[in-house]
């Protein structure tokens, strides 16, 4: 049986319903801004305050979030883990979700909020990292999968700005 495609919108709805403060980053942020790329997980950077972590834990519990564990153990996120700048690589009822305390060179929610915009996505208002910053972060990371997407992301940004590359 083929795996079920991820339902990023459903995961975002759960996070929004729990009033979690987060910024959509990575591939989904690029797609929301018109980039024709494929992405297989939803990446968000969450604000690491105790109140927001509590809301995030409630949202993650509602999605039955557990760590992606190759041994089959069912390990669930904790407040301690969400308070760190680390990456929580989770599987939820709605597909893979990476809850990131920080990205790039230690950039957390408060560092990134100025490089994000609020977008209406259906009935949701989402904070999404701007495409220029997504590109800069992918350049920094330099992973093969990031380098492969850069030309498309740059072209999308140029088109959004009214030009071409």
Order of alpha helices (4+ residues) and beta strands (2+ residues): alpha-beta-alpha-beta-alpha-beta-alpha-beta-beta-alpha-beta-beta-alpha-alpha
